[in-house]
Amino acid sequence: MLAKKTSKNQLTLPKEIVKEFPEIDYFDVIISGRKIVLTPVKMNPLDAPLSSVREKMNKLGISEADVARAVTWARKRK
């Protein structure tokens, strides 16, 4: 299947591809060698319960210690 780049550097995804992701509005985009890779992303609403954030962190393998180190690192950069 082909996807055309528009004059505004946007890609139009074919309907056959989009219908496989009916609940997805966002895709993470990376370059892998000479390929563009799109990964579906499910965004959490701002009022999502904290448990859903913790669940996502667990799935990603992020611990509370990782968060604490990241906060310490970010505060040192000021």
MOGIMO-V615184 format. One record per backbone hydrogen bond with DSSP energy under -0.5 kcal/mol. NH is the residue of the N-H (numbers start at 1). CO is the residue of the C=O. E is the energy in kcal/mol with one decimal. If there is no record, write none. Layout:
nh=NH co=CO e=E
nh=NH co=CO e=E
This chain:
nh=4 co=12 e=-0.5
nh=6 co=10 e=-3.0
nh=9 co=6 e=-1.8
nh=12 co=4 e=-1.4
nh=13 co=11 e=-0.6
nh=17 co=14 e=-1.1
nh=18 co=14 e=-2.2
nh=19 co=15 e=-2.4
nh=20 co=17 e=-1.4
nh=21 co=18 e=-1.9
nh=22 co=19 e=-0.5
nh=24 co=21 e=-1.4
nh=26 co=41 e=-0.7
nh=28 co=39 e=-3.3
nh=30 co=37 e=-2.1
nh=32 co=35 e=-2.7
nh=35 co=32 e=-1.4
nh=37 co=30 e=-3.0
nh=37 co=35 e=-0.6
nh=38 co=36 e=-0.5
nh=39 co=28 e=-2.5
nh=41 co=26 e=-2.5
nh=43 co=41 e=-0.7
nh=48 co=45 e=-2.0
nh=52 co=49 e=-1.3
nh=53 co=49 e=-1.0
nh=54 co=50 e=-2.5
nh=55 co=51 e=-2.3
nh=56 co=52 e=-1.9
nh=57 co=53 e=-2.4
nh=58 co=54 e=-2.4
nh=59 co=55 e=-2.2
nh=60 co=56 e=-1.9
nh=61 co=57 e=-0.7
nh=61 co=58 e=-0.9
nh=62 co=57 e=-2.9
nh=63 co=61 e=-0.6
nh=67 co=63 e=-1.7
nh=68 co=64 e=-2.4
nh=69 co=65 e=-2.4
nh=70 co=66 e=-2.2
nh=71 co=67 e=-2.5
nh=72 co=68 e=-2.4
nh=73 co=69 e=-2.6
nh=74 co=70 e=-2.5
nh=75 co=71 e=-2.3
nh=76 co=72 e=-1.5
nh=77 co=73 e=-0.9
nh=77 co=74 e=-0.5
nh=78 co=75 e=-0.9
